[in-house]
Amino acid sequence: MENKIVMEILNNTVNNISDIDRALMLKAQKRLDNLTKPVKSLGRLEELAKLIVGISGKDDPEIKNKVIFTFASDHGVAAENVSAFPQEVTAQMVYNFLRGGAAVNILADHAGARVVIADLGVASILTPHPRLIERKINMGTKNMAKGPAMTRAEAIRSIETGIDIFERELKLGIDICAIGEMGIANTTASSALAAVFTKKKIEEITGKGTGICDVSLKKKISVIKRALKINLPDPKDPIDTLSKVGGFEIGALAGIILSAASHRIPVVLDGFISGAAALIAYNIEPKTKNYMIPSHCSVETGHKHILKYLGIKPLFDLSLRLGEGTGAAIGITLVEAAVKILTQMATFKNAGVSQKNEK
């Protein structure tokens, strides 16, 4: 009964996802072409502005309420020593987020965004805090190298929890959102997810995460191969794949994407782990791709394969690999700049500027 109820929430969200307004995008392109500049001279900024019009369904979109969802959870596969840092760092970093001392806090402030921090499955009891959303599904996932990371019910619940958190925050206003995460060993889970969906070799998908050595990288690859062999995740069933080799925060971030798309709100993706969440959301409902804006291409080797699979192009490459939503925060500033070009820049007619000579 619980599964059926949760699936109803998920299905209702998915059923509310429609295509972006392409007719309005053509109208926006005409407007862009009449601004005081050579046609298409602002490149990707023009593409971004047009996309936001199509997503929002508004001629004059506004980027005012900006939210970065940073979700934390632990991964049982950390027991295989696949990370350079101990598992306690997940909880310690959550406290750092709450104090405002992390990179995502600084970059979110720069972007004028609020950071929503949630515990989806940190493997310790966190001290209550007014800014912490406590939605723990379990004390971390199980070790996927020995069996499924979570039950199917937990996988569904993680997605549904992301949907619920988004719906609650929507009441405070959201014009654009971004997703980020924290969880020791989550690049291992993300590599497994990426391998399942993109069908690339584990060696091509897997990187050094937090900075492991070459010997540890080989072990990490071996652990992922073992997990896939033991669990046999079904790429045609994204919930099965999430349950076998995913993470609670990854499922919840997929829920954010689904819910945002259902409300015609753009989602700025961060790096590799948010890319893994995008894989889940896309395979549940392919139309979500049109609502995704990939901020950057991570140093983590599998990220470029995720972006290629999704068919989306990152805005920049600054050799980032931190996560948290840091790259996405920068991405928000570019989207806001693009929208301001569309809505605030003068046309040739209004400015009294002569247009290009036609021969």
C-alpha positions as CSV (number, residue, x, y, z in Angstrom):
1,M,0.0,0.0,0.0
2,E,2.8,2.4,0.9
3,N,4.5,1.8,-2.5
4,K,1.2,2.4,-4.3
5,I,0.6,5.7,-2.5
6,V,4.1,7.0,-3.2
7,M,4.0,5.9,-6.8
8,E,0.7,7.9,-7.2
9,I,2.6,11.0,-6.0
10,L,5.4,10.4,-8.4
11,N,3.0,9.5,-11.3
12,N,1.0,12.7,-10.7
13,T,4.2,14.8,-10.9
14,V,5.3,13.1,-14.1
15,N,1.9,13.5,-15.7
16,N,2.1,17.3,-15.1
17,I,5.3,17.6,-17.1
18,S,4.7,19.1,-20.5
19,D,6.9,20.2,-23.3
20,I,8.5,23.7,-23.3
21,D,6.7,26.4,-25.3
22,R,8.6,26.4,-28.6
23,A,6.3,28.9,-30.3
24,L,7.1,31.4,-27.6
25,M,10.8,30.7,-28.0
26,L,10.6,31.6,-31.7
27,K,9.0,34.9,-30.7
28,A,11.8,35.5,-28.2
29,Q,14.4,34.9,-30.9
30,K,12.8,37.6,-33.0
31,R,13.0,39.9,-30.1
32,L,16.6,39.0,-29.5
33,D,17.4,39.7,-33.2
34,N,16.0,43.2,-32.8
35,L,18.2,44.2,-29.9
36,T,21.0,46.7,-30.4
37,K,23.6,44.1,-31.4
38,P,24.5,42.0,-34.4
39,V,22.2,38.9,-34.7
40,K,23.2,36.1,-32.4
41,S,26.3,38.0,-31.3
42,L,25.7,37.1,-27.6
43,G,25.8,33.4,-28.4
44,R,24.9,31.1,-25.6
45,L,23.4,33.9,-23.6
46,E,20.8,34.3,-26.3
47,E,20.1,30.6,-26.3
48,L,19.7,30.7,-22.5
49,A,17.3,33.6,-22.6
50,K,15.2,31.9,-25.3
51,L,15.2,28.6,-23.3
52,I,14.0,30.3,-20.1
53,V,11.1,31.8,-22.1
54,G,10.2,28.4,-23.4
55,I,10.5,26.8,-19.9
56,S,8.6,29.4,-18.0
57,G,6.0,30.1,-20.7
58,K,6.5,33.9,-20.1
59,D,7.5,36.6,-22.6
60,D,9.2,38.5,-19.9
61,P,10.6,36.0,-17.4
62,E,12.2,37.2,-14.2
63,I,14.9,35.5,-12.2
64,K,14.2,36.8,-8.7
65,N,13.8,33.8,-6.4
66,K,16.8,31.5,-6.7
67,V,17.2,28.3,-4.7
68,I,20.0,25.8,-4.5
69,F,19.0,22.4,-3.1
70,T,22.0,20.8,-1.4
71,F,21.1,17.3,-0.2
72,A,23.3,15.1,2.0
73,S,23.4,11.3,2.5
74,D,25.9,8.6,3.2
75,H,26.7,5.5,1.1
76,G,27.4,2.0,2.5
77,V,29.9,1.4,-0.2
78,A,32.3,3.8,1.7
79,A,33.2,0.6,3.7
80,E,35.1,-0.5,0.6
81,N,37.5,2.4,1.1
82,V,36.7,4.0,-2.2
83,S,37.0,7.6,-0.9
84,A,40.0,9.7,0.2
85,F,37.9,10.9,3.2
86,P,36.2,9.1,6.1
87,Q,32.4,8.9,6.2
88,E,32.2,11.3,9.1
89,V,33.0,14.1,6.7
90,T,29.4,14.0,5.4
91,A,27.9,15.1,8.7
92,Q,30.7,17.5,9.4
93,M,30.1,19.2,6.0
94,V,26.4,19.5,6.7
95,Y,27.2,21.5,9.8
96,N,29.5,23.6,7.7
97,F,26.7,24.3,5.3
98,L,24.5,25.3,8.2
99,R,27.1,27.7,9.5
100,G,27.5,29.2,6.1
101,G,31.2,28.3,5.8
102,A,31.2,26.1,2.7
103,A,31.9,27.0,-0.9
104,V,28.3,26.6,-1.9
105,N,27.3,29.2,0.7
106,I,29.7,31.7,-0.6
107,L,28.8,31.2,-4.2
108,A,25.1,31.1,-3.4
109,D,25.4,34.5,-1.6
110,H,27.2,35.8,-4.7
111,A,24.3,34.6,-6.9
112,G,21.7,35.9,-4.5
113,A,20.3,32.4,-3.9
114,R,19.1,30.7,-0.8
115,V,20.5,27.3,0.1
116,V,18.1,24.6,1.2
117,I,19.9,21.9,3.1
118,A,18.4,18.5,3.7
119,D,19.5,15.3,5.4
120,L,18.3,12.3,3.3
121,G,20.4,9.7,4.9
122,V,23.4,10.9,6.8
123,A,24.8,7.9,8.8
124,S,24.5,9.7,12.2
125,I,21.9,11.7,14.1
126,L,22.4,15.3,13.3
127,T,21.8,18.1,15.9
128,P,18.5,19.8,15.0
129,H,18.9,23.2,13.3
130,P,16.3,25.6,12.0
131,R,17.8,25.5,8.6
132,L,18.2,21.8,8.3
133,I,15.4,19.8,6.7
134,E,15.4,16.4,8.4
135,R,14.0,13.8,6.0
136,K,16.3,10.8,6.7
137,I,15.2,7.7,4.9
138,N,17.8,5.4,6.5
139,M,21.2,5.7,8.2
140,G,22.9,5.7,4.8
141,T,22.5,3.2,2.0
142,K,23.7,-0.4,2.3
143,N,27.0,-1.5,0.7
144,M,26.1,-2.0,-2.9
145,A,29.1,-4.2,-3.4
146,K,27.3,-6.8,-1.3
147,G,23.7,-6.3,-2.3
148,P,21.2,-3.6,-3.2
149,A,21.9,-0.1,-1.9
150,M,18.3,0.3,-0.8
151,T,14.9,-1.3,-1.2
152,R,12.7,-0.3,-4.1
153,A,10.3,1.3,-1.5
154,E,13.2,3.5,-0.3
155,A,14.1,4.4,-3.8
156,I,10.6,5.6,-4.5
157,R,10.5,7.4,-1.2
158,S,13.7,9.2,-1.9
159,I,12.3,10.6,-5.2
160,E,9.0,11.4,-3.5
161,T,10.8,13.2,-0.7
162,G,12.6,15.4,-3.2
163,I,9.3,16.2,-4.8
164,D,7.8,17.1,-1.4
165,I,10.7,19.4,-0.4
166,F,10.4,21.2,-3.7
167,E,6.7,21.7,-3.3
168,R,7.2,23.1,0.2
169,E,9.9,25.5,-0.9
170,L,7.8,26.6,-3.9
171,K,5.4,28.4,-1.5
172,L,8.3,30.8,-0.7
173,G,8.9,31.4,-4.4
174,I,11.2,29.8,-6.9
175,D,12.0,31.2,-10.4
176,I,15.0,29.0,-10.9
177,C,16.6,26.2,-8.9
178,A,19.8,24.4,-8.8
179,I,20.9,21.0,-7.3
180,G,24.0,20.0,-5.4
181,E,24.9,17.3,-2.8
182,M,27.2,16.0,-0.2
183,G,28.0,12.4,0.6
184,I,31.2,10.5,0.9
185,A,31.5,7.7,-1.7
186,N,28.7,9.3,-3.9
187,T,30.9,9.4,-6.9
188,T,31.1,5.6,-6.7
189,A,27.3,5.3,-6.8
190,S,27.1,7.9,-9.6
191,S,29.7,6.0,-11.6
192,A,27.6,2.9,-11.3
193,L,24.5,4.7,-12.4
194,A,26.3,6.4,-15.3
195,A,27.6,3.0,-16.5
196,V,24.2,1.4,-16.4
197,F,22.5,4.1,-18.4
198,T,25.2,5.2,-20.8
199,K,26.5,1.7,-21.3
200,K,30.1,3.0,-21.2
201,K,32.9,0.9,-19.7
202,I,33.4,1.3,-15.9
203,E,37.0,2.5,-16.6
204,E,35.7,5.3,-18.8
205,I,33.1,6.4,-16.3
206,T,35.0,6.3,-13.1
207,G,37.2,9.1,-11.7
208,K,39.2,9.9,-8.6
209,G,36.4,11.6,-6.7
210,T,37.7,13.4,-3.7
211,G,41.3,12.7,-4.9
212,I,42.2,9.0,-4.4
213,C,45.4,7.6,-5.8
214,D,45.8,5.4,-8.8
215,V,45.8,2.2,-6.7
216,S,42.6,3.2,-5.0
217,L,41.0,4.1,-8.4
218,K,41.6,0.6,-9.6
219,K,40.0,-0.7,-6.4
220,K,37.0,1.7,-6.9
221,I,36.6,0.4,-10.5
222,S,36.7,-3.2,-9.2
223,V,34.1,-2.4,-6.5
224,I,31.7,-0.9,-9.1
225,K,32.1,-3.9,-11.4
226,R,31.3,-6.2,-8.4
227,A,28.2,-4.1,-7.5
228,L,26.8,-4.3,-11.0
229,K,27.5,-8.0,-11.3
230,I,25.8,-8.7,-8.0
231,N,22.8,-6.4,-8.4
232,L,22.1,-6.5,-12.2
233,P,20.3,-3.1,-12.3
234,D,17.8,-2.8,-15.1
235,P,18.5,0.3,-17.3
236,K,14.9,0.2,-18.5
237,D,13.7,0.6,-14.9
238,P,15.3,3.7,-13.4
239,I,13.8,3.1,-10.0
240,D,15.3,-0.4,-10.0
241,T,18.7,1.1,-11.0
242,L,18.5,3.7,-8.3
243,S,17.6,1.1,-5.7
244,K,20.5,-1.2,-6.7
245,V,23.4,1.2,-6.9
246,G,22.1,4.7,-6.2
247,G,21.9,7.0,-3.2
248,F,19.1,8.7,-1.2
249,E,20.3,12.2,-2.1
250,I,20.6,11.2,-5.7
251,G,17.0,10.0,-5.8
252,A,15.8,13.1,-3.9
253,L,17.6,15.4,-6.4
254,A,15.9,13.5,-9.2
255,G,12.6,14.3,-7.4
256,I,13.6,18.0,-7.5
257,I,14.1,17.9,-11.2
258,L,10.8,16.2,-11.8
259,S,8.9,18.6,-9.6
260,A,10.6,21.7,-11.0
261,A,9.7,20.5,-14.6
262,S,6.1,19.9,-13.6
263,H,6.0,23.6,-12.5
264,R,7.8,24.9,-15.6
265,I,10.8,26.0,-13.5
266,P,14.4,25.7,-14.9
267,V,16.9,23.4,-13.1
268,V,20.6,24.2,-13.2
269,L,22.7,21.1,-12.8
270,D,25.9,21.0,-10.9
271,G,28.5,18.3,-11.6
272,F,28.8,14.5,-11.7
273,I,26.4,13.5,-8.9
274,S,23.7,15.9,-10.0
275,G,24.2,14.5,-13.5
276,A,23.5,11.1,-12.1
277,A,20.3,12.4,-10.6
278,A,19.5,13.9,-14.0
279,L,19.9,10.4,-15.5
280,I,17.2,9.1,-13.1
281,A,14.8,11.9,-13.8
282,Y,15.3,11.7,-17.6
283,N,14.7,8.0,-17.7
284,I,11.5,8.4,-15.7
285,E,10.4,11.2,-18.0
286,P,12.5,12.3,-21.0
287,K,10.8,15.7,-21.3
288,T,12.7,16.7,-18.1
289,K,15.8,17.2,-20.3
290,N,14.3,20.4,-21.7
291,Y,14.2,21.9,-18.2
292,M,17.8,21.1,-17.4
293,I,20.6,23.6,-17.7
294,P,24.1,22.0,-17.2
295,S,26.3,24.6,-15.5
296,H,29.7,23.1,-16.1
297,C,31.6,20.0,-17.1
298,S,33.2,18.4,-14.1
299,V,36.8,17.1,-14.0
300,E,35.2,13.8,-12.9
301,T,35.6,11.7,-16.0
302,G,32.1,10.2,-16.2
303,H,30.3,13.6,-16.3
304,K,31.0,14.3,-20.0
305,H,29.5,10.9,-20.8
306,I,26.4,11.8,-18.9
307,L,26.0,15.1,-20.6
308,K,26.5,13.5,-24.0
309,Y,23.9,10.8,-23.2
310,L,21.4,13.5,-22.2
311,G,22.3,15.6,-25.2
312,I,22.9,18.8,-23.3
313,K,25.9,21.2,-23.4
314,P,27.5,22.7,-20.3
315,L,27.9,26.5,-20.1
316,F,31.5,26.5,-18.9
317,D,34.5,24.3,-17.8
318,L,36.4,25.6,-14.8
319,S,37.9,22.3,-13.9
320,L,35.5,22.0,-10.9
321,R,34.9,18.8,-9.0
322,L,33.7,19.9,-5.6
323,G,29.9,19.4,-5.9
324,E,27.6,20.9,-3.2
325,G,26.0,23.0,-6.0
326,T,29.0,25.3,-6.5
327,G,29.1,25.2,-10.2
328,A,25.3,25.5,-10.4
329,A,25.5,28.7,-8.3
330,I,27.8,30.2,-11.0
331,G,25.4,28.9,-13.6
332,I,22.5,30.7,-12.1
333,T,24.3,34.0,-12.5
334,L,24.8,33.3,-16.2
335,V,21.1,32.5,-16.7
336,E,20.1,35.7,-14.9
337,A,22.4,37.7,-17.1
338,A,20.9,36.1,-20.2
339,V,17.3,37.0,-19.1
340,K,18.3,40.6,-18.4
341,I,19.7,40.8,-21.9
342,L,16.3,39.8,-23.3
343,T,14.2,41.9,-21.0
344,Q,16.2,45.0,-20.4
345,M,18.3,45.7,-23.5
346,A,17.0,48.3,-26.0
347,T,15.8,47.5,-29.5
348,F,17.2,49.3,-32.5
349,K,13.9,51.1,-32.9
350,N,13.7,52.2,-29.2
351,A,17.4,53.3,-29.1
352,G,17.3,55.1,-32.5
353,V,20.2,53.0,-33.7
354,S,20.5,52.1,-37.4
355,Q,20.4,48.4,-38.3
356,K,22.6,46.4,-40.5
357,N,22.7,47.4,-44.2
358,E,21.0,44.8,-46.3
359,K,22.4,44.4,-49.8
